[in-house]
């Protein structure tokens, strides 16, 4: 069996791409040696790449999957598919709630997992702690209050973008 890389896969709806990018950026600041895969990031999925193959490759390599479980994300089959990779695999999935969806509101099977509200200081701090424990790394200092404010703003923008698209 191939040893897994220090890779976190961030599953998200396309409309939540700014949220996923912010999570990636802030976790990368906390843990510079970690790799994070975000399918909407052209660095992770460059134009011309066979995208399904690359996503499946990243899912196979990931040691942790973060599911951005907004109401928009929960309406996308890909978020369910990518998160489903964790069942019976030994890979953990952390539902990362923000906006209207709170950790107490998650549908099954997401509700079977300990979720966090990443737009709250305690929630984002718990995410950083989880990543550090999973990869045996000590995080660099972060301005958590600034991060959760940014995530809240990005959620509002994604909600507005979703309304325009519908």
C-alpha positions in Angstrom: 0.0 0.0 0.0 1.3 3.4 -1.0 2.0 5.8 1.9 -0.3 8.8 1.9 1.1 12.3 1.5 0.4 15.2 3.9 -2.6 16.2 1.7 -5.9 17.7 2.7 -8.7 17.6 0.1 -11.2 20.5 0.4 -14.5 19.5 -1.0 -16.8 22.3 -2.0 -19.5 23.6 -4.4 -18.2 25.6 -7.3 -20.0 28.7 -6.0 -18.1 28.3 -2.7 -14.7 28.5 -4.4 -13.6 31.6 -2.6 -14.4 30.0 0.7 -12.4 26.9 -0.2 -9.5 29.1 -1.4 -9.5 31.0 1.9 -9.5 27.8 3.9 -6.6 26.6 1.8 -4.6 29.8 2.2 -5.1 30.0 5.9 -4.3 26.4 6.6 -1.2 26.7 4.4 -0.1 29.7 6.5 -0.6 27.7 9.6 1.2 24.6 8.2 3.5 25.5 5.3 4.6 21.9 4.7 1.0 20.7 4.1 -0.5 20.3 0.7 -4.1 21.2 0.1 -6.1 20.2 -2.9 -8.9 22.5 -4.1 -10.4 21.6 -7.4 -11.4 25.2 -8.3 -7.8 26.3 -7.9 -6.0 26.4 -11.2 -2.7 25.5 -9.5 -4.3 22.2 -8.3 -6.3 21.5 -11.5 -4.7 23.4 -14.4 -6.5 23.9 -17.7 -6.3 20.8 -19.9 -5.9 18.4 -17.0 -8.2 15.3 -17.1 -10.1 16.7 -14.2 -12.0 13.6 -13.0 -8.7 11.6 -12.9 -7.0 14.3 -11.0 -9.8 14.6 -8.5 -9.8 10.8 -7.9 -6.0 10.9 -7.6 -6.2 13.6 -4.9 -9.0 11.8 -3.1 -6.8 8.6 -3.0 -3.8 10.6 -1.7 -5.7 12.6 0.9 -5.2 11.9 4.6 -8.0 14.3 5.6 -11.1 15.6 3.8 -12.7 18.9 4.7 -16.2 19.2 3.4 -17.4 22.8 3.0 -21.0 22.1 4.1 -22.8 25.2 3.2 -26.4 24.9 2.0 -25.0 25.3 -1.5 -22.4 22.6 -0.9 -24.9 20.2 0.5 -27.0 20.6 -2.7 -24.0 19.4 -4.9 -23.6 15.7 -5.6 -19.8 16.1 -5.9 -19.5 17.2 -2.3 -21.4 14.0 -1.2 -19.3 11.9 -3.6 -16.0 13.3 -2.4 -16.9 13.1 1.3 -18.1 9.5 0.7 -14.5 8.6 0.0 -14.0 8.6 3.8 -16.6 5.9 4.7 -14.9 2.6 5.5 -11.5 3.9 4.4 -9.9 5.1 7.6 -9.7 8.6 6.2 -11.4 11.3 8.3 -13.9 13.8 7.0 -14.6 17.0 8.9 -17.8 18.8 7.9 -17.0 22.5 7.9 -20.2 24.5 8.3 -20.8 28.2 7.8 -23.6 30.5 7.0 -27.1 29.2 7.3 -26.0 25.6 7.9 -24.8 25.0 11.4 -23.2 21.8 12.7 -26.5 20.9 14.5 -28.4 21.2 11.2 -26.4 18.7 9.1 -28.3 15.9 7.3 -27.2 12.3 7.6 -24.6 10.9 7.1 -22.7 14.2 7.8 -24.5 14.5 11.1 -22.8 11.3 12.2 -19.5 13.1 12.1 -18.3 15.7 14.6 -18.7 18.9 12.6 -17.4 22.5 13.2 -18.7 25.9 12.4 -15.6 27.5 10.7 -17.1 31.0 10.8 -16.8 30.9 14.6 -13.4 31.4 16.4 -13.8 28.2 18.3 -14.6 26.2 15.2 -11.8 27.5 13.1 -9.4 27.0 16.0 -10.6 23.4 16.3 -10.0 22.9 12.6 -6.4 24.1 13.0 -5.9 21.8 16.0 -7.4 18.9 14.1 -5.0 19.4 11.2 -2.0 19.7 13.5 -2.9 16.5 15.3 -3.6 14.6 12.1 -0.3 15.5 10.5 1.8 15.8 13.8 2.5 19.5 13.1 2.6 22.6 15.2 0.7 25.5 13.6 2.1 28.9 12.9 0.2 31.8 14.7 -3.0 32.9 12.9 -5.3 35.8 13.4 -8.4 33.6 13.9 -10.8 36.5 14.4 -9.8 38.0 11.1 -10.1 34.6 9.4 -13.7 34.0 10.6 -14.8 37.5 9.6 -13.4 36.8 6.1 -15.1 33.5 5.9 -18.4 35.1 6.9 -18.0 37.8 4.2 -17.2 35.2 1.6 -20.2 33.1 2.5 -22.5 36.2 2.0 -20.8 36.8 -1.4 -21.3 33.1 -2.4 -25.0 33.4 -1.4 -25.4 36.5 -3.5 -23.7 34.8 -6.4 -25.9 31.7 -6.0 -29.0 33.9 -6.2 -27.8 35.5 -9.4 -27.1 32.1 -11.0 -30.6 30.7 -10.1 
